[in-house]
Amino acid sequence: MVKKGDLVAIFHSIHRVMKAEKLLKSADANILLIPVPRQLSSDCGLAIRIVAEDRARVLALLDEARLSPVELHEKQEGGFELLP
């Protein structure tokens, strides 16, 4: 589901995740709504997987819509790395 190099975007609430998903799908971004991986924690329970190839465009769309995620994690060999 989440491959090495993919990002997992975590938001404050289910409402923000759903808004972000709607925005990104309307822009034909390569994203997927997923449960938050067990290694990560979130009150919301849902996250958005962003494929590595679409990373810059997706993050720009989210930033422009003021829907930036509260946490962004990159999938690595042994787990996830929190990005600044």
Secondary structure, DSSP 4 states (H G I P E B T S, - for coil): ---TT-EEEE-SSHHHHHHHHHHHHHTT--EEEEEPPTTS--SS-EEEEE-GGGHHHHHHHHHHTT---SEEEEEETTEEEE--
